Amino acid sequence: MVDGRTFTENLGQAELWDTVEPLDRVLPEPEAEDFEWAREHPGEWQYFSDPRADKSSLTEQNIIGGYHAGEDGEVNTWLNPEYVPANGYAYYDAESPLELAIWRLKYGFGPVAQFLDAFRSAELIVVLPEDDPQGERGWPSKPGYEGEQVLGLYTSSGRMPPFGPPSNPWLWRRVSGLDIIERWAIQKGSVVVLNPAGEGNCYLELYGSALRRWWHDLQAAELPASSSDWRPEPDGT
């Protein structure tokens, strides 16, 4: 588990198919009884479902993950990349596919590629300045502490703060994630901050250099960015 700043730095260094060390655990740490189970049941799985899900109609999306019993009594943890938490469970309050992808990224449920696939397809909201409501000056970025240019974007209208320019829908402009990758992230020192007001658990900082690198690698990849076949082998690969 890491803090928010460390997560941002680790994310900036991550490769496309990496899973970044999460902000917090969603599955519990294995305890003594789990290791005893593993020693007695090598090769078997123990799954965990969302405690708020309807137990009479569970689907793959309700499965948080599981423990796999290794041959030597070790317990290997697997997190399900298709898991969709019940609202309010494990800090989850997503309102869009991208917000779900942000949650999965921040809590270790999928690689960067899964997030990037959702980001490039998403419709984002940029808030234009009151003195430039047509966006004639271009992207409304602000200078960061280290000379970078920071562009704030919102993932849904529900993330907009109820005060200041963001509260005025006349200043909202819709832009695609792909546009951000191809037009903003290409600029030196660019940074994207999703939901800069910090609403809910969907705040995320992205370095433009990382977005460029991931996008290049995704275009070159032979595998699709989204797959329901990401269940790992018992050794975690």
PyRosetta script that sets phi, psi and omega in degrees:
from pyrosetta import init, pose_from_sequence

init()
pose = pose_from_sequence("MVDGRTFTENLGQAELWDTVEPLDRVLPEPEAEDFEWAREHPGEWQYFSDPRADKSSLTEQNIIGGYHAGEDGEVNTWLNPEYVPANGYAYYDAESPLELAIWRLKYGFGPVAQFLDAFRSAELIVVLPEDDPQGERGWPSKPGYEGEQVLGLYTSSGRMPPFGPPSNPWLWRRVSGLDIIERWAIQKGSVVVLNPAGEGNCYLELYGSALRRWWHDLQAAELPASSSDWRPEPDGT")
pose.set_psi(1, 142.2)
pose.set_omega(1, -177.4)
pose.set_phi(2, -134.0)
pose.set_psi(2, 165.8)
pose.set_omega(2, 174.9)
pose.set_phi(3, -85.5)
pose.set_psi(3, 174.6)
pose.set_omega(3, -173.9)
pose.set_phi(4, -62.1)
pose.set_psi(4, -41.4)
pose.set_omega(4, -179.2)
pose.set_phi(5, -66.6)
pose.set_psi(5, -43.1)
pose.set_omega(5, 178.2)
pose.set_phi(6, -63.6)
pose.set_psi(6, -39.1)
pose.set_omega(6, 178.0)
pose.set_phi(7, -60.0)
pose.set_psi(7, -45.1)
pose.set_omega(7, -179.9)
pose.set_phi(8, -60.4)
pose.set_psi(8, -43.6)
pose.set_omega(8, 179.7)
pose.set_phi(9, -66.7)
pose.set_psi(9, -42.1)
pose.set_omega(9, 177.9)
pose.set_phi(10, -64.1)
pose.set_psi(10, -39.2)
pose.set_omega(10, 179.0)
pose.set_phi(11, -63.4)
pose.set_psi(11, -40.6)
pose.set_omega(11, -179.9)
pose.set_phi(12, -63.2)
pose.set_psi(12, -25.8)
pose.set_omega(12, -179.7)
pose.set_phi(13, -96.2)
pose.set_psi(13, -9.4)
pose.set_omega(13, -174.6)
pose.set_phi(14, -70.0)
pose.set_psi(14, 150.5)
pose.set_omega(14, 173.4)
pose.set_phi(15, -91.8)
pose.set_psi(15, 168.6)
pose.set_omega(15, -171.9)
pose.set_phi(16, -54.5)
pose.set_psi(16, -41.5)
pose.set_omega(16, -174.6)
pose.set_phi(17, -98.9)
pose.set_psi(17, 11.3)
pose.set_omega(17, 176.3)
pose.set_phi(18, -77.6)
pose.set_psi(18, 148.3)
pose.set_omega(18, 166.5)
pose.set_phi(19, -105.4)
pose.set_psi(19, 122.3)
pose.set_omega(19, -173.3)
pose.set_phi(20, -80.1)
pose.set_psi(20, 142.9)
pose.set_omega(20, 177.9)
pose.set_phi(21, -54.8)
pose.set_psi(21, 127.9)
pose.set_omega(21, -169.8)
pose.set_phi(22, -76.6)
pose.set_psi(22, 164.7)
pose.set_omega(22, 176.0)
pose.set_phi(23, -71.3)
pose.set_psi(23, -30.6)
pose.set_omega(23, -177.2)
pose.set_phi(24, -159.6)
pose.set_psi(24, 161.8)
pose.set_omega(24, 176.8)
pose.set_phi(25, -86.1)
pose.set_psi(25, 138.5)
pose.set_omega(25, 172.5)
pose.set_phi(26, -100.7)
pose.set_psi(26, -41.1)
pose.set_omega(26, 170.4)
pose.set_phi(27, -82.9)
pose.set_psi(27, 145.0)
pose.set_omega(27, 178.8)
pose.set_phi(28, -70.4)
pose.set_psi(28, 157.2)
pose.set_omega(28, 172.3)
pose.set_phi(29, -64.5)
pose.set_psi(29, 138.5)
pose.set_omega(29, 174.8)
pose.set_phi(30, -58.9)
pose.set_psi(30, 138.7)
pose.set_omega(30, 179.0)
pose.set_phi(31, -109.1)
pose.set_psi(31, -179.9)
pose.set_omega(31, -175.6)
pose.set_phi(32, -56.1)
pose.set_psi(32, -40.4)
pose.set_omega(32, -178.5)
pose.set_phi(33, -66.6)
pose.set_psi(33, -29.0)
pose.set_omega(33, 178.2)
pose.set_phi(34, -71.0)
pose.set_psi(34, -37.2)
pose.set_omega(34, 177.6)
pose.set_phi(35, -70.2)
pose.set_psi(35, -34.4)
pose.set_omega(35, 175.6)
pose.set_phi(36, -64.5)
pose.set_psi(36, -43.3)
pose.set_omega(36, 176.5)
pose.set_phi(37, -59.7)
pose.set_psi(37, -42.5)
pose.set_omega(37, -178.1)
pose.set_phi(38, -63.4)
pose.set_psi(38, -40.6)
pose.set_omega(38, 179.3)
pose.set_phi(39, -64.6)
pose.set_psi(39, -32.9)
pose.set_omega(39, -177.7)
pose.set_phi(40, -87.9)
pose.set_psi(40, -15.2)
pose.set_omega(40, -176.2)
pose.set_phi(41, -135.0)
pose.set_psi(41, 58.0)
pose.set_omega(41, -178.6)
pose.set_phi(42, -58.8)
pose.set_psi(42, 135.8)
pose.set_omega(42, 178.0)
pose.set_phi(43, 88.3)
pose.set_psi(43, -7.3)
pose.set_omega(43, -176.9)
pose.set_phi(44, -93.8)
pose.set_psi(44, 165.2)
pose.set_omega(44, -179.5)
pose.set_phi(45, -116.4)
pose.set_psi(45, 148.5)
pose.set_omega(45, 171.4)
pose.set_phi(46, -127.8)
pose.set_psi(46, 118.1)
pose.set_omega(46, -174.2)
pose.set_phi(47, -101.2)
pose.set_psi(47, 154.7)
pose.set_omega(47, 178.3)
pose.set_phi(48, -122.7)
pose.set_psi(48, 127.6)
pose.set_omega(48, 177.8)
pose.set_phi(49, -103.8)
pose.set_psi(49, 159.4)
pose.set_omega(49, 178.6)
pose.set_phi(50, -61.4)
pose.set_psi(50, 123.9)
pose.set_omega(50, -177.1)
pose.set_phi(51, -65.3)
pose.set_psi(51, -15.8)
pose.set_omega(51, 179.2)
pose.set_phi(52, -97.4)
pose.set_psi(52, -0.7)
pose.set_omega(52, -179.3)
pose.set_phi(53, -80.8)
pose.set_psi(53, 155.1)
pose.set_omega(53, 177.4)
pose.set_phi(54, -72.4)
pose.set_psi(54, 110.5)
pose.set_omega(54, -175.3)
pose.set_phi(55, -65.0)
pose.set_psi(55, -18.1)
pose.set_omega(55, -178.5)
pose.set_phi(56, -82.5)
pose.set_psi(56, -10.7)
pose.set_omega(56, -177.4)
pose.set_phi(57, -144.2)
pose.set_psi(57, 49.6)
pose.set_omega(57, -179.2)
pose.set_phi(58, -68.5)
pose.set_psi(58, 142.6)
pose.set_omega(58, 174.1)
pose.set_phi(59, -125.8)
pose.set_psi(59, 177.2)
pose.set_omega(59, 178.9)
pose.set_phi(60, -56.9)
pose.set_psi(60, -33.3)
pose.set_omega(60, -177.6)
pose.set_phi(61, -71.6)
pose.set_psi(61, -12.8)
pose.set_omega(61, 177.6)
pose.set_phi(62, -91.8)
pose.set_psi(62, -6.4)
pose.set_omega(62, -177.7)
pose.set_phi(63, -88.6)
pose.set_psi(63, 117.0)
pose.set_omega(63, -179.2)
pose.set_phi(64, -68.7)
pose.set_psi(64, -44.5)
pose.set_omega(64, -177.7)
pose.set_phi(65, 165.3)
pose.set_psi(65, -152.0)
pose.set_omega(65, -179.1)
pose.set_phi(66, -171.0)
pose.set_psi(66, 175.3)
pose.set_omega(66, 173.6)
pose.set_phi(67, -108.0)
pose.set_psi(67, 138.2)
pose.set_omega(67, 173.0)
pose.set_phi(68, -112.6)
pose.set_psi(68, 130.0)
pose.set_omega(68, -179.6)
pose.set_phi(69, -83.1)
pose.set_psi(69, 115.8)
pose.set_omega(69, 179.2)
pose.set_phi(70, -75.8)
pose.set_psi(70, 167.6)
pose.set_omega(70, -177.5)
pose.set_phi(71, -66.5)
pose.set_psi(71, -24.2)
pose.set_omega(71, -178.4)
pose.set_phi(72, -105.8)
pose.set_psi(72, 19.0)
pose.set_omega(72, 176.7)
pose.set_phi(73, 87.1)
pose.set_psi(73, 6.4)
pose.set_omega(73, 177.6)
pose.set_phi(74, -80.0)
pose.set_psi(74, 159.0)
pose.set_omega(74, 179.5)
pose.set_phi(75, -115.4)
pose.set_psi(75, 115.7)
pose.set_omega(75, 178.0)
pose.set_phi(76, -101.4)
pose.set_psi(76, 130.5)
pose.set_omega(76, -177.5)
pose.set_phi(77, -94.1)
pose.set_psi(77, 136.0)
pose.set_omega(77, 175.9)
pose.set_phi(78, -124.6)
pose.set_psi(78, 132.3)
pose.set_omega(78, 174.8)
pose.set_phi(79, -108.6)
pose.set_psi(79, 133.3)
pose.set_omega(79, -174.6)
pose.set_phi(80, -80.2)
pose.set_psi(80, 113.9)
pose.set_omega(80, -178.7)
pose.set_phi(81, -68.2)
pose.set_psi(81, -9.9)
pose.set_omega(81, 178.1)
pose.set_phi(82, -98.4)
pose.set_psi(82, 2.2)
pose.set_omega(82, -176.9)
pose.set_phi(83, -65.7)
pose.set_psi(83, 133.4)
pose.set_omega(83, 174.6)
pose.set_phi(84, -121.2)
pose.set_psi(84, 108.0)
pose.set_omega(84, -176.8)
pose.set_phi(85, -66.0)
pose.set_psi(85, 151.3)
pose.set_omega(85, 169.6)
pose.set_phi(86, -66.6)
pose.set_psi(86, 144.9)
pose.set_omega(86, -176.0)
pose.set_phi(87, -58.3)
pose.set_psi(87, 129.9)
pose.set_omega(87, 179.7)
pose.set_phi(88, 93.2)
pose.set_psi(88, -11.0)
pose.set_omega(88, 179.3)
pose.set_phi(89, -90.9)
pose.set_psi(89, 135.5)
pose.set_omega(89, 177.1)
pose.set_phi(90, 53.5)
pose.set_psi(90, 46.9)
pose.set_omega(90, 175.9)
pose.set_phi(91, 67.7)
pose.set_psi(91, 16.9)
pose.set_omega(91, -172.2)
pose.set_phi(92, -89.1)
pose.set_psi(92, 127.6)
pose.set_omega(92, 175.8)
pose.set_phi(93, -149.9)
pose.set_psi(93, 38.2)
pose.set_omega(93, -174.5)
pose.set_phi(94, -69.6)
pose.set_psi(94, 147.6)
pose.set_omega(94, 178.6)
pose.set_phi(95, -121.1)
pose.set_psi(95, 2.6)
pose.set_omega(95, -177.4)
pose.set_phi(96, -155.4)
pose.set_psi(96, 163.4)
pose.set_omega(96, 176.9)
pose.set_phi(97, -57.5)
pose.set_psi(97, -36.6)
pose.set_omega(97, 178.9)
pose.set_phi(98, -66.3)
pose.set_psi(98, -40.3)
pose.set_omega(98, 179.8)
pose.set_phi(99, -66.2)
pose.set_psi(99, -34.3)
pose.set_omega(99, 172.7)
pose.set_phi(100, -63.2)
pose.set_psi(100, -42.7)
pose.set_omega(100, 179.9)
pose.set_phi(101, -64.7)
pose.set_psi(101, -36.1)
pose.set_omega(101, 176.4)
pose.set_phi(102, -63.1)
pose.set_psi(102, -45.7)
pose.set_omega(102, 179.1)
pose.set_phi(103, -59.9)
pose.set_psi(103, -46.7)
pose.set_omega(103, -179.6)
pose.set_phi(104, -61.1)
pose.set_psi(104, -40.6)
pose.set_omega(104, 179.7)
pose.set_phi(105, -63.3)
pose.set_psi(105, -44.9)
pose.set_omega(105, -173.9)
pose.set_phi(106, -74.8)
pose.set_psi(106, -19.5)
pose.set_omega(106, -178.2)
pose.set_phi(107, -115.8)
pose.set_psi(107, 17.5)
pose.set_omega(107, 169.0)
pose.set_phi(108, 79.5)
pose.set_psi(108, 21.9)
pose.set_omega(108, -175.8)
pose.set_phi(109, -94.0)
pose.set_psi(109, 4.0)
pose.set_omega(109, 178.9)
pose.set_phi(110, -176.0)
pose.set_psi(110, 161.6)
pose.set_omega(110, 179.9)
pose.set_phi(111, -74.8)
pose.set_psi(111, 169.7)
pose.set_omega(111, 177.8)
pose.set_phi(112, -55.0)
pose.set_psi(112, -36.4)
pose.set_omega(112, -177.4)
pose.set_phi(113, -58.0)
pose.set_psi(113, -37.2)
pose.set_omega(113, 179.9)
pose.set_phi(114, -64.6)
pose.set_psi(114, -42.7)
pose.set_omega(114, 176.6)
pose.set_phi(115, -65.3)
pose.set_psi(115, -45.2)
pose.set_omega(115, -176.5)
pose.set_phi(116, -62.2)
pose.set_psi(116, -36.3)
pose.set_omega(116, 178.5)
pose.set_phi(117, -62.2)
pose.set_psi(117, -40.6)
pose.set_omega(117, 177.7)
pose.set_phi(118, -71.5)
pose.set_psi(118, -38.6)
pose.set_omega(118, -177.6)
pose.set_phi(119, -64.1)
pose.set_psi(119, -45.8)
pose.set_omega(119, -175.5)
pose.set_phi(120, -66.6)
pose.set_psi(120, -25.9)
pose.set_omega(120, -178.2)
pose.set_phi(121, -92.0)
pose.set_psi(121, -8.9)
pose.set_omega(121, -171.8)
pose.set_phi(122, -80.7)
pose.set_psi(122, 155.2)
pose.set_omega(122, 169.9)
pose.set_phi(123, -101.6)
pose.set_psi(123, 121.3)
pose.set_omega(123, -177.3)
pose.set_phi(124, -110.2)
pose.set_psi(124, 163.9)
pose.set_omega(124, 179.8)
pose.set_phi(125, -116.7)
pose.set_psi(125, 125.3)
pose.set_omega(125, 171.8)
pose.set_phi(126, -108.4)
pose.set_psi(126, 139.0)
pose.set_omega(126, -178.9)
pose.set_phi(127, -101.1)
pose.set_psi(127, 117.9)
pose.set_omega(127, -179.4)
pose.set_phi(128, -81.5)
pose.set_psi(128, 152.9)
pose.set_omega(128, 178.4)
pose.set_phi(129, -66.2)
pose.set_psi(129, 152.5)
pose.set_omega(129, 179.0)
pose.set_phi(130, -63.0)
pose.set_psi(130, -28.4)
pose.set_omega(130, 179.0)
pose.set_phi(131, -92.2)
pose.set_psi(131, 7.8)
pose.set_omega(131, 176.0)
pose.set_phi(132, -146.9)
pose.set_psi(132, 60.8)
pose.set_omega(132, -173.2)
pose.set_phi(133, -68.4)
pose.set_psi(133, -12.0)
pose.set_omega(133, 177.6)
pose.set_phi(134, -98.7)
pose.set_psi(134, -3.5)
pose.set_omega(134, 179.3)
pose.set_phi(135, 70.8)
pose.set_psi(135, 29.8)
pose.set_omega(135, -176.9)
pose.set_phi(136, -68.6)
pose.set_psi(136, -21.6)
pose.set_omega(136, 179.4)
pose.set_phi(137, -88.6)
pose.set_psi(137, 2.1)
pose.set_omega(137, 179.0)
pose.set_phi(138, 92.0)
pose.set_psi(138, -158.9)
pose.set_omega(138, -177.6)
pose.set_phi(139, -61.5)
pose.set_psi(139, 131.0)
pose.set_omega(139, -178.2)
pose.set_phi(140, -82.3)
pose.set_psi(140, 67.2)
pose.set_omega(140, -178.9)
pose.set_phi(141, -84.9)
pose.set_psi(141, 165.1)
pose.set_omega(141, 177.5)
pose.set_phi(142, -129.8)
pose.set_psi(142, 148.2)
pose.set_omega(142, 178.9)
pose.set_phi(143, -69.9)
pose.set_psi(143, 140.0)
pose.set_omega(143, 176.5)
pose.set_phi(144, -90.9)
pose.set_psi(144, -177.0)
pose.set_omega(144, -176.4)
pose.set_phi(145, -70.5)
pose.set_psi(145, -24.0)
pose.set_omega(145, -176.2)
pose.set_phi(146, -115.2)
pose.set_psi(146, 25.8)
pose.set_omega(146, 176.1)
pose.set_phi(147, 88.5)
pose.set_psi(147, -3.0)
pose.set_omega(147, 178.3)
pose.set_phi(148, -74.4)
pose.set_psi(148, 162.7)
pose.set_omega(148, 176.1)
pose.set_phi(149, -107.6)
pose.set_psi(149, 120.5)
pose.set_omega(149, -171.7)
pose.set_phi(150, -106.7)
pose.set_psi(150, 124.2)
pose.set_omega(150, 177.7)
pose.set_phi(151, -109.0)
pose.set_psi(151, 118.7)
pose.set_omega(151, 177.7)
pose.set_phi(152, -89.4)
pose.set_psi(152, 134.0)
pose.set_omega(152, -179.9)
pose.set_phi(153, -135.4)
pose.set_psi(153, 152.2)
pose.set_omega(153, 178.3)
pose.set_phi(154, -115.8)
pose.set_psi(154, 141.5)
pose.set_omega(154, -175.9)
pose.set_phi(155, -87.5)
pose.set_psi(155, -14.1)
pose.set_omega(155, 176.4)
pose.set_phi(156, -166.4)
pose.set_psi(156, 160.7)
pose.set_omega(156, -179.1)
pose.set_phi(157, -63.5)
pose.set_psi(157, -26.5)
pose.set_omega(157, 179.5)
pose.set_phi(158, -68.5)
pose.set_psi(158, -13.5)
pose.set_omega(158, 179.1)
pose.set_phi(159, -91.2)
pose.set_psi(159, -5.7)
pose.set_omega(159, -176.9)
pose.set_phi(160, -73.9)
pose.set_psi(160, 134.2)
pose.set_omega(160, 176.5)
pose.set_phi(161, -68.5)
pose.set_psi(161, 148.8)
pose.set_omega(161, -175.4)
pose.set_phi(162, -84.1)
pose.set_psi(162, 28.4)
pose.set_omega(162, -179.1)
pose.set_phi(163, -152.6)
pose.set_psi(163, 161.5)
pose.set_omega(163, 177.9)
pose.set_phi(164, 70.5)
pose.set_psi(164, -172.1)
pose.set_omega(164, -178.6)
pose.set_phi(165, -53.7)
pose.set_psi(165, -38.2)
pose.set_omega(165, 179.8)
pose.set_phi(166, -60.5)
pose.set_psi(166, -20.7)
pose.set_omega(166, -179.3)
pose.set_phi(167, -80.8)
pose.set_psi(167, -5.6)
pose.set_omega(167, -178.6)
pose.set_phi(168, -100.4)
pose.set_psi(168, 103.1)
pose.set_omega(168, -177.2)
pose.set_phi(169, -61.9)
pose.set_psi(169, -16.6)
pose.set_omega(169, 177.2)
pose.set_phi(170, -68.8)
pose.set_psi(170, -17.3)
pose.set_omega(170, 180.0)
pose.set_phi(171, -98.2)
pose.set_psi(171, -0.1)
pose.set_omega(171, 179.9)
pose.set_phi(172, -81.2)
pose.set_psi(172, 139.9)
pose.set_omega(172, 171.2)
pose.set_phi(173, -131.6)
pose.set_psi(173, 135.2)
pose.set_omega(173, 179.6)
pose.set_phi(174, -87.3)
pose.set_psi(174, 137.7)
pose.set_omega(174, -179.9)
pose.set_phi(175, -144.3)
pose.set_psi(175, 144.9)
pose.set_omega(175, -179.1)
pose.set_phi(176, -83.8)
pose.set_psi(176, 154.0)
pose.set_omega(176, 175.3)
pose.set_phi(177, -60.8)
pose.set_psi(177, -36.3)
pose.set_omega(177, 178.5)
pose.set_phi(178, -62.6)
pose.set_psi(178, -37.9)
pose.set_omega(178, 175.9)
pose.set_phi(179, -60.4)
pose.set_psi(179, -41.7)
pose.set_omega(179, 179.6)
pose.set_phi(180, -63.1)
pose.set_psi(180, -42.9)
pose.set_omega(180, 179.6)
pose.set_phi(181, -63.0)
pose.set_psi(181, -46.1)
pose.set_omega(181, -171.2)
pose.set_phi(182, -86.0)
pose.set_psi(182, -20.0)
pose.set_omega(182, -175.9)
pose.set_phi(183, -115.2)
pose.set_psi(183, -29.1)
pose.set_omega(183, -178.4)
pose.set_phi(184, -103.1)
pose.set_psi(184, -47.4)
pose.set_omega(184, -175.1)
pose.set_phi(185, -65.4)
pose.set_psi(185, -18.5)
pose.set_omega(185, 179.7)
pose.set_phi(186, -72.8)
pose.set_psi(186, -14.5)
pose.set_omega(186, -177.2)
pose.set_phi(187, -82.0)
pose.set_psi(187, 138.6)
pose.set_omega(187, -178.8)
pose.set_phi(188, -62.8)
pose.set_psi(188, 134.0)
pose.set_omega(188, 177.9)
pose.set_phi(189, 75.6)
pose.set_psi(189, 14.7)
pose.set_omega(189, -178.8)
pose.set_phi(190, -78.8)
pose.set_psi(190, 144.3)
pose.set_omega(190, 176.8)
pose.set_phi(191, -136.7)
pose.set_psi(191, 141.2)
pose.set_omega(191, 174.0)
pose.set_phi(192, -112.3)
pose.set_psi(192, 131.0)
pose.set_omega(192, 173.2)
pose.set_phi(193, -117.4)
pose.set_psi(193, 116.6)
pose.set_omega(193, 177.8)
pose.set_phi(194, -87.2)
pose.set_psi(194, 128.3)
pose.set_omega(194, 179.6)
pose.set_phi(195, 57.1)
pose.set_psi(195, 62.5)
pose.set_omega(195, -176.1)
pose.set_phi(196, -62.4)
pose.set_psi(196, -17.4)
pose.set_omega(196, 176.7)
pose.set_phi(197, -74.3)
pose.set_psi(197, -9.0)
pose.set_omega(197, 177.1)
pose.set_phi(198, 74.2)
pose.set_psi(198, 23.6)
pose.set_omega(198, -178.6)
pose.set_phi(199, -71.1)
pose.set_psi(199, 128.1)
pose.set_omega(199, 176.2)
pose.set_phi(200, 65.4)
pose.set_psi(200, -151.9)
pose.set_omega(200, -176.4)
pose.set_phi(201, -106.8)
pose.set_psi(201, 26.2)
pose.set_omega(201, -174.1)
pose.set_phi(202, -108.5)
pose.set_psi(202, 13.3)
pose.set_omega(202, 175.4)
pose.set_phi(203, -71.7)
pose.set_psi(203, 135.0)
pose.set_omega(203, -179.7)
pose.set_phi(204, -156.1)
pose.set_psi(204, 134.3)
pose.set_omega(204, 174.9)
pose.set_phi(205, -104.6)
pose.set_psi(205, 135.8)
pose.set_omega(205, -178.7)
pose.set_phi(206, -132.3)
pose.set_psi(206, 127.4)
pose.set_omega(206, 174.8)
pose.set_phi(207, -78.7)
pose.set_psi(207, 134.6)
pose.set_omega(207, 178.4)
pose.set_phi(208, -58.0)
pose.set_psi(208, -37.1)
pose.set_omega(208, -179.9)
pose.set_phi(209, -62.1)
pose.set_psi(209, -36.4)
pose.set_omega(209, 178.3)
pose.set_phi(210, -70.2)
pose.set_psi(210, -42.8)
pose.set_omega(210, 177.5)
pose.set_phi(211, -59.1)
pose.set_psi(211, -42.5)
pose.set_omega(211, 178.9)
pose.set_phi(212, -61.6)
pose.set_psi(212, -46.1)
pose.set_omega(212, -177.8)
pose.set_phi(213, -63.8)
pose.set_psi(213, -45.9)
pose.set_omega(213, -179.7)
pose.set_phi(214, -62.5)
pose.set_psi(214, -42.1)
pose.set_omega(214, -178.0)
pose.set_phi(215, -63.9)
pose.set_psi(215, -42.0)
pose.set_omega(215, 177.6)
pose.set_phi(216, -61.1)
pose.set_psi(216, -44.6)
pose.set_omega(216, -178.2)
pose.set_phi(217, -69.5)
pose.set_psi(217, -35.3)
pose.set_omega(217, 179.0)
pose.set_phi(218, -66.2)
pose.set_psi(218, -41.0)
pose.set_omega(218, 178.8)
pose.set_phi(219, -64.1)
pose.set_psi(219, -32.5)
pose.set_omega(219, -178.1)
pose.set_phi(220, -84.9)
pose.set_psi(220, -14.8)
pose.set_omega(220, -174.7)
pose.set_phi(221, -71.1)
pose.set_psi(221, 146.2)
pose.set_omega(221, 176.3)
pose.set_phi(222, -85.3)
pose.set_psi(222, -24.1)
pose.set_omega(222, -178.0)
pose.set_phi(223, -90.8)
pose.set_psi(223, 150.1)
pose.set_omega(223, 175.0)
pose.set_phi(224, -68.8)
pose.set_psi(224, 156.4)
pose.set_omega(224, -179.4)
pose.set_phi(225, -75.2)
pose.set_psi(225, -23.3)
pose.set_omega(225, 179.0)
pose.set_phi(226, -115.8)
pose.set_psi(226, 135.1)
pose.set_omega(226, 178.7)
pose.set_phi(227, -157.6)
pose.set_psi(227, 141.6)
pose.set_omega(227, 175.5)
pose.set_phi(228, -89.7)
pose.set_psi(228, 6.2)
pose.set_omega(228, -177.1)
pose.set_phi(229, -104.5)
pose.set_psi(229, 30.9)
pose.set_omega(229, -178.0)
pose.set_phi(230, -90.1)
pose.set_psi(230, 8.9)
pose.set_omega(230, 179.0)
pose.set_phi(231, -61.8)
pose.set_psi(231, 124.8)
pose.set_omega(231, -173.9)
pose.set_phi(232, -77.8)
pose.set_psi(232, 162.9)
pose.set_omega(232, 169.5)
pose.set_phi(233, -71.4)
pose.set_psi(233, 164.0)
pose.set_omega(233, -177.3)
pose.set_phi(234, -56.4)
pose.set_psi(234, -25.7)
pose.set_omega(234, 179.8)
pose.set_phi(235, -81.4)
pose.set_psi(235, 1.9)
pose.set_omega(235, 176.1)
pose.set_phi(236, 91.4)
pose.set_psi(236, 0.9)
pose.set_omega(236, -178.7)
pose.set_phi(237, -87.5)
pose.dump_pdb("model.pdb")
